[in-house]
């Protein structure tokens, strides 16, 4: 691969980039799920514009929690730091 001639550099890049690609890919799916689950009750209380803003905030929160969960669960057993080095 000409972009990353060193195999270790490619592995480091993939460890850091894959969770963010996961977040970008799954955010619309999570948004649809949150809106489907909480849309009608929230729309009855607040109306659709407020419901959509609440859905966006809940989606960003869920996506962030998923990214943190997967980065923490990506730790190796021999004591290496996780994907985000926290």
N, C-alpha and C positions, 0 to 999 in steps of 0.2 A: 504494500500500500504506500503510495508516494506521499500522502499527506502525513503519515506517521511512520518514518522509516524504522524507528526503534520500537520493538514489541512492548517493552515496559511502559513507554510513554503512551502508547495506544491503550494499554490496560488502565492506566491512571485516568486518562481522559474518559474512557467508557464508564469507569466507576463513578465519576462525578456527573457525567452528562445523562446517563440513563434514567436516574430518578426524575430529572427535570423533563425529559421527553415523556416519561410516564405521566407526569402531572399535566402536561399540555394535551396529551392524547385523551386522558380520562376526564378532564374538566367538563367538557360538554355532556358527557354521559352522566356524571354526577349531578350536573345542573338539571338535566331532564328528570332524573330520579327524585331530587329534592322538590322540584316544582310539582311533580306528579303526586308525591306523598303529602306535601304541606300546602299545595296551591289552593284547593277549594276552601279549607277552613280559614286560612289566612285571608283569602279574597273576601270571604263573608264578613270578616272582622274589619279589614283595613282597606280593601279595594285592590285592584290588580297592580297599579304602579308601585305601591308599597310592598306588595307581595313579591314582585319581581326583584326589588332591591334586597329584601330579606333572603330570597332564594340565592341571589348572587353572593351575599355575605356568607350564608351557610355553606355554599359550594366552595368558596375560597378557604373557609375554615376546615372543611372535610378534606379537601385536597392537600392542605398543609399538614394536617394530622396524618394522612396516608403517607406523604413523603417522609415525614419524620419517623413514622413507624418502620417503613421499609429501609430507611438509612440506618436506623438503630439495629434492626434485625439483620442487616448485612454485615455485621461484625464477624470477624473470623474467630475461631475458637482459641487460637494461640496468642491472643492478646492484642491483635492489631486494632487500630482505631477504625470506626465505621466509615461510611462513604463520605460523610461531611466532616470528618475528623473532629468530632465533638466528644 
